[in-house]
């Protein structure tokens, strides 16, 4: 929740943040090592406020071994923060259409999973005898779930649009 920075000249460093929570620990580590070999300084950060040890989580939106995160491993290391000294060159990690397509597809998959789960939860509130809550409370719960569903749906639409555009671009360049 807090960071400590060392003072430096203004605009001396540039930063990029990339989500790597959909990768297995070994794949994320390989990627981090590759970026460090290019001269970037890399840090990992958790995506939530859960500081713990001995945990396992399932990431259904990830592929292969990336679906399970454990400690030690990729649990609480979902973000990769990259630092480079400003040198006048653009700080772009993914320059090719296929590279960006892969990154945006994985982010879209995570948002799609969240929207799907919230839609299921919303639908469950309409099943008879699912809850002993009053009708007013049930509508309040539905409104809250719908609100979060919309919050997840907005970036889902954004990333879906980017993926669609990149697919068209990649067909043009083939």
N, C-alpha and C positions, 0 to 999 in steps of 0.2 A: 504494500500500500504506500510505501514511501521509498524514495531513491536518494542517494547521495551522489552528487556529481563533483568532479574536480573542476576548478575554474580553469578556463582556457580562453584563448582569443575568440571573439565572436565569430561564428560561422566557420570555425576551424574543422568541425566534424559533421558528418551526415549520418543519419540513422535510417534503417529500414527494419520493419517488423514482418515476419512471415510465420504463418500458422503451419506447424509441422506435427500436430497432434494426430493426424491421420496416417502417420508413418510408424513403422516398427522402430524400436529403439536403435537397432543396428542401421537401418536406412537413414534415420534422422542424424545419427552420429556420422555416417559416411558423408552426408550432405554438408553437415557442419564442418567436417575436416576439409572437404573440397573448397568451401567458401573461405576457410582460414588459409588454405594454400594460395588463394588468390589475393591474400593480403588484408582481408576483412577480419575484424575482431568480433567474435561471436559470444553471445550470452544466452542462456535459456531462462525462461520465466514461465510460471504457471499461469493458466488462463482464468483461474478462479482464486478464491481466498482460502482454499483448503490446504493448510500446511499439515502434513501428516507423514507417517512412516508405516510401511507394511500394508499398503492399499492396493487394490486391483479395481480397475474400471473397464467397462465394455463400451467401445465406441462403434456402434453398428454402422455408422456412415463411412468408416475407414475400410481399407482393403487388407486382406491377408492377416499377417501377424500384427499389423497396426491396430486391429480391432481390440486388442487387449493391452492395457497399459498397467504396469506394475511398478512398485518401488522395491529395490532400485531399478531404474529403467526409464521409461518415458512418462510415467505418472508425474504430474506437476512440472512438466517440461514441454508444454504445448506450443509455446511461442519461442521463436528464434529471433533475437535482437542483434542486428548487425551494425557495426560501426566502421566507418572509413574516414580517413582524413580527406577533407575537401581538396580536390585537385583540378577542378574545372571540368572533369568528365562526368557525364550523367551516371547517377547511382541506380542502375537498372539491373535487377537480378534476373529477370525473365524478359529477354528481348525477342525471341522467336514466337510466332503464333502458336505453335504446338506446345511450347513451354508454358505460355500464359493460359492456354486452353486447359492443360493439366492442373494448374494451380486453381484456376477459377472453378473448374469442375469439382474439385475436392471441397472447396468452400461451399459451393452450391449444394453438394450432397449433405453436408452438415446442417445447413439451414433447412433443406427439404425434410430431413429426418425430424428436426424440431417441429416444423409445421405439421407434419404427419401425426406426431405424438399428441400435439395440442388439439388437432382435429378429432382424433380418437377420444381424447378426454372430453371434449365438447360434446361429441355424440353420446358418450356414456351418461352424461347428465340427463339425457332424454329417456333413458331406459326406465321403465317402471320398477319400483321397489329397489332402486340402486342406492338411494339415499333417504335418510330420515329427516333431512333438512326441510325447513319450511319452503313454500314456493318462492317467497321473496328472496330467501337466502340462496336458493338454487339459481335464480336469475342473476344474482350478484356474482356467484361463482362462474356462471356462463359468461358474463360480461368480462370478468377478469381473464378467463382463459382466452376469450375472443380477442381481447386487447393484446395479450402476449402473442397470440397467433398472428395478428396483423404486424406486430413488431418484427417477428421472424419472417413474415411473408414479404415485407418490403425489400430486404436484402436478397431474398430468394429470387424475386423478380429481377432485381438489378443484375445478379450474377447469371441468371438464366439468359438475360439479354446479351450479356458479354460473351457467354459461351456460344450462343447462337451466332453472334457477329463473328467471333473468331473461327467458328467452323466454316462459315462462308468465306472468310479471308483465306483460310488454309486451302480450300478447294481452288481458289483463284491462283495461288502460288504453286500448286502442284503441276 
